[in-house]
Amino acid sequence: MSGLDSLYQSIILEHSKARHGSPLEGHPAAPGLPTASSHQLNPVCGDEITLRIEVDGEKIKSVRWDGAGCAISMASASVLSDLFDGLDRSEAMELIEEFRAVMRSRGQLVPDEEVLGEAAAFGGVARYAARVKCAMLSWVAAEDALRQL
Protein backbone atom coordinates (compact mmCIF):
# COMPACT_ATOMS: atom_id res chain seq x y z
CA MET A 1 0.00 0.00 0.00
CA SER A 2 1.38 3.40 -0.95
CA GLY A 3 1.78 6.16 1.59
CA LEU A 4 -1.09 8.08 0.01
CA ASP A 5 -3.40 5.06 0.08
CA SER A 6 -2.50 4.54 3.73
CA LEU A 7 -3.29 8.18 4.50
CA TYR A 8 -6.63 7.92 2.70
CA GLN A 9 -7.47 4.72 4.54
CA SER A 10 -6.73 6.39 7.88
CA ILE A 11 -8.97 9.36 6.99
CA ILE A 12 -11.85 6.99 6.24
CA LEU A 13 -11.29 5.00 9.43
CA GLU A 14 -11.04 8.14 11.58
CA HIS A 15 -14.25 9.61 10.17
CA SER A 16 -16.13 6.32 10.52
CA LYS A 17 -15.29 6.25 14.24
CA ALA A 18 -15.56 9.97 15.12
CA ARG A 19 -18.57 10.93 13.03
CA HIS A 20 -18.69 14.67 12.38
CA GLY A 21 -22.20 16.08 11.96
CA SER A 22 -23.80 13.17 13.77
CA PRO A 23 -26.12 12.55 15.52
CA LEU A 24 -29.12 14.31 14.08
CA GLU A 25 -31.21 13.57 17.15
CA GLY A 26 -30.72 16.10 19.91
CA HIS A 27 -29.73 18.86 17.49
CA PRO A 28 -32.96 20.57 16.44
CA ALA A 29 -32.97 22.92 13.47
CA ALA A 30 -32.77 26.63 14.27
CA PRO A 31 -36.23 28.20 14.32
CA GLY A 32 -37.04 30.23 11.23
CA LEU A 33 -34.29 28.86 8.99
CA PRO A 34 -35.21 26.81 5.91
CA THR A 35 -34.46 23.15 6.48
CA ALA A 36 -34.76 20.05 4.33
CA SER A 37 -33.96 16.43 4.97
CA SER A 38 -33.59 13.26 2.97
CA HIS A 39 -33.52 9.61 3.90
CA GLN A 40 -31.57 7.29 1.61
CA LEU A 41 -31.16 3.54 1.73
CA ASN A 42 -28.75 1.30 -0.13
CA PRO A 43 -30.90 -1.83 -0.57
CA VAL A 44 -27.88 -3.88 -1.68
CA CYS A 45 -26.08 -3.69 1.67
CA GLY A 46 -28.60 -2.05 4.03
CA ASP A 47 -26.69 1.20 4.66
CA GLU A 48 -29.04 4.04 5.66
CA ILE A 49 -28.59 7.78 6.02
CA THR A 50 -30.99 10.51 7.11
CA LEU A 51 -29.41 13.89 6.42
CA ARG A 52 -30.71 17.38 7.25
CA ILE A 53 -29.43 20.61 5.73
CA GLU A 54 -30.23 23.98 7.22
CA VAL A 55 -29.60 27.16 5.24
CA ASP A 56 -29.41 30.84 6.00
CA GLY A 57 -30.02 32.57 2.69
CA GLU A 58 -27.73 30.83 0.22
CA LYS A 59 -25.27 29.64 2.89
CA ILE A 60 -25.40 26.18 4.41
CA LYS A 61 -25.70 26.76 8.13
CA SER A 62 -25.49 23.12 9.24
CA VAL A 63 -25.48 19.54 8.06
CA ARG A 64 -26.61 16.92 10.57
CA TRP A 65 -27.15 13.24 9.94
CA ASP A 66 -27.85 9.85 11.42
CA GLY A 67 -27.02 6.59 9.82
CA ALA A 68 -26.10 2.98 10.08
CA GLY A 69 -23.84 1.09 7.76
CA CYS A 70 -20.32 0.33 6.71
CA ALA A 71 -17.25 2.43 7.49
CA ILE A 72 -17.26 3.89 3.97
CA SER A 73 -20.84 5.20 4.09
CA MET A 74 -20.48 6.60 7.61
CA ALA A 75 -17.10 8.21 6.89
CA SER A 76 -18.43 9.72 3.67
CA ALA A 77 -21.31 11.37 5.56
CA SER A 78 -18.88 12.67 8.17
CA VAL A 79 -16.55 14.17 5.55
CA LEU A 80 -19.51 15.69 3.68
CA SER A 81 -20.79 17.41 6.83
CA ASP A 82 -17.38 19.05 7.34
CA LEU A 83 -17.01 20.10 3.70
CA PHE A 84 -20.48 21.60 3.33
CA ASP A 85 -20.38 23.78 6.44
CA GLY A 86 -20.56 27.41 5.28
CA LEU A 87 -20.71 26.70 1.55
CA ASP A 88 -23.20 28.36 -0.77
CA ARG A 89 -25.84 25.93 -2.00
CA SER A 90 -24.47 26.22 -5.55
CA GLU A 91 -20.94 25.40 -4.31
CA ALA A 92 -22.29 22.32 -2.53
CA MET A 93 -24.04 21.15 -5.72
CA GLU A 94 -20.77 21.58 -7.65
CA LEU A 95 -18.95 19.55 -5.00
CA ILE A 96 -21.56 16.79 -5.30
CA GLU A 97 -21.04 16.68 -9.07
CA GLU A 98 -17.26 16.53 -8.68
CA PHE A 99 -17.52 13.71 -6.14
CA ARG A 100 -19.99 11.84 -8.38
CA ALA A 101 -17.64 12.15 -11.37
CA VAL A 102 -14.79 10.64 -9.34
CA MET A 103 -17.01 7.82 -8.05
CA ARG A 104 -18.28 6.98 -11.55
CA SER A 105 -14.80 6.95 -13.05
CA ARG A 106 -13.99 3.44 -11.75
CA GLY A 107 -10.68 4.79 -10.48
CA GLN A 108 -9.72 6.56 -13.71
CA LEU A 109 -10.08 10.11 -12.34
CA VAL A 110 -7.60 11.26 -9.75
CA PRO A 111 -9.53 13.28 -7.15
CA ASP A 112 -8.47 16.90 -6.85
CA GLU A 113 -7.69 17.46 -3.17
CA GLU A 114 -7.88 21.22 -3.71
CA VAL A 115 -11.55 20.80 -4.65
CA LEU A 116 -12.65 17.75 -2.66
CA GLY A 117 -10.55 18.11 0.48
CA GLU A 118 -10.78 14.98 2.61
CA ALA A 119 -13.42 13.55 0.23
CA ALA A 120 -10.49 12.82 -2.11
CA ALA A 121 -9.78 9.90 0.24
CA PHE A 122 -12.68 8.05 -1.39
CA GLY A 123 -11.02 8.05 -4.82
CA GLY A 124 -9.81 4.50 -4.25
CA VAL A 125 -13.36 3.37 -3.50
CA ALA A 126 -14.30 4.19 -7.11
CA ARG A 127 -12.37 1.10 -8.24
CA TYR A 128 -14.91 -1.11 -6.45
CA ALA A 129 -18.34 -0.80 -8.05
CA ALA A 130 -20.05 -2.47 -5.10
CA ARG A 131 -18.69 0.20 -2.72
CA VAL A 132 -19.47 3.30 -4.81
CA LYS A 133 -23.09 3.36 -3.59
CA CYS A 134 -21.81 3.27 -0.02
CA ALA A 135 -19.66 6.35 -0.59
CA MET A 136 -22.39 8.15 -2.57
CA LEU A 137 -25.28 7.56 -0.15
CA SER A 138 -24.90 10.76 1.90
CA TRP A 139 -24.06 12.80 -1.20
CA VAL A 140 -27.32 11.68 -2.83
CA ALA A 141 -29.16 12.61 0.37
CA ALA A 142 -27.50 16.05 0.40
CA GLU A 143 -28.38 16.61 -3.24
CA ASP A 144 -32.01 15.66 -2.57
CA ALA A 145 -32.21 17.94 0.47
CA LEU A 146 -30.67 20.88 -1.40
CA ARG A 147 -33.17 20.46 -4.25
CA GLN A 148 -36.00 20.69 -1.72
CA LEU A 149 -34.86 24.11 -0.50
C-alpha positions in Angstrom: 0.0 0.0 0.0 1.4 3.4 -0.9 1.8 6.2 1.6 -1.1 8.1 0.0 -3.4 5.1 0.1 -2.5 4.5 3.7 -3.3 8.2 4.5 -6.6 7.9 2.7 -7.5 4.7 4.5 -6.7 6.4 7.9 -9.0 9.4 7.0 -11.8 7.0 6.2 -11.3 5.0 9.4 -11.0 8.1 11.6 -14.2 9.6 10.2 -16.1 6.3 10.5 -15.3 6.3 14.2 -15.6 10.0 15.1 -18.6 10.9 13.0 -18.7 14.7 12.4 -22.2 16.1 12.0 -23.8 13.2 13.8 -26.1 12.5 15.5 -29.1 14.3 14.1 -31.2 13.6 17.2 -30.7 16.1 19.9 -29.7 18.9 17.5 -33.0 20.6 16.4 -33.0 22.9 13.5 -32.8 26.6 14.3 -36.2 28.2 14.3 -37.0 30.2 11.2 -34.3 28.9 9.0 -35.2 26.8 5.9 -34.5 23.1 6.5 -34.8 20.0 4.3 -34.0 16.4 5.0 -33.6 13.3 3.0 -33.5 9.6 3.9 -31.6 7.3 1.6 -31.2 3.5 1.7 -28.7 1.3 -0.1 -30.9 -1.8 -0.6 -27.9 -3.9 -1.7 -26.1 -3.7 1.7 -28.6 -2.1 4.0 -26.7 1.2 4.7 -29.0 4.0 5.7 -28.6 7.8 6.0 -31.0 10.5 7.1 -29.4 13.9 6.4 -30.7 17.4 7.2 -29.4 20.6 5.7 -30.2 24.0 7.2 -29.6 27.2 5.2 -29.4 30.8 6.0 -30.0 32.6 2.7 -27.7 30.8 0.2 -25.3 29.6 2.9 -25.4 26.2 4.4 -25.7 26.8 8.1 -25.5 23.1 9.2 -25.5 19.5 8.1 -26.6 16.9 10.6 -27.1 13.2 9.9 -27.8 9.8 11.4 -27.0 6.6 9.8 -26.1 3.0 10.1 -23.8 1.1 7.8 -20.3 0.3 6.7 -17.3 2.4 7.5 -17.3 3.9 4.0 -20.8 5.2 4.1 -20.5 6.6 7.6 -17.1 8.2 6.9 -18.4 9.7 3.7 -21.3 11.4 5.6 -18.9 12.7 8.2 -16.5 14.2 5.5 -19.5 15.7 3.7 -20.8 17.4 6.8 -17.4 19.0 7.3 -17.0 20.1 3.7 -20.5 21.6 3.3 -20.4 23.8 6.4 -20.6 27.4 5.3 -20.7 26.7 1.5 -23.2 28.4 -0.8 -25.8 25.9 -2.0 -24.5 26.2 -5.6 -20.9 25.4 -4.3 -22.3 22.3 -2.5 -24.0 21.1 -5.7 -20.8 21.6 -7.7 -18.9 19.6 -5.0 -21.6 16.8 -5.3 -21.0 16.7 -9.1 -17.3 16.5 -8.7 -17.5 13.7 -6.1 -20.0 11.8 -8.4 -17.6 12.1 -11.4 -14.8 10.6 -9.3 -17.0 7.8 -8.1 -18.3 7.0 -11.5 -14.8 7.0 -13.0 -14.0 3.4 -11.7 -10.7 4.8 -10.5 -9.7 6.6 -13.7 -10.1 10.1 -12.3 -7.6 11.3 -9.7 -9.5 13.3 -7.1 -8.5 16.9 -6.8 -7.7 17.5 -3.2 -7.9 21.2 -3.7 -11.5 20.8 -4.6 -12.7 17.7 -2.7 -10.5 18.1 0.5 -10.8 15.0 2.6 -13.4 13.6 0.2 -10.5 12.8 -2.1 -9.8 9.9 0.2 -12.7 8.1 -1.4 -11.0 8.0 -4.8 -9.8 4.5 -4.2 -13.4 3.4 -3.5 -14.3 4.2 -7.1 -12.4 1.1 -8.2 -14.9 -1.1 -6.5 -18.3 -0.8 -8.1 -20.1 -2.5 -5.1 -18.7 0.2 -2.7 -19.5 3.3 -4.8 -23.1 3.4 -3.6 -21.8 3.3 0.0 -19.7 6.3 -0.6 -22.4 8.1 -2.6 -25.3 7.6 -0.1 -24.9 10.8 1.9 -24.1 12.8 -1.2 -27.3 11.7 -2.8 -29.2 12.6 0.4 -27.5 16.0 0.4 -28.4 16.6 -3.2 -32.0 15.7 -2.6 -32.2 17.9 0.5 -30.7 20.9 -1.4 -33.2 20.5 -4.3 -36.0 20.7 -1.7 -34.9 24.1 -0.5 
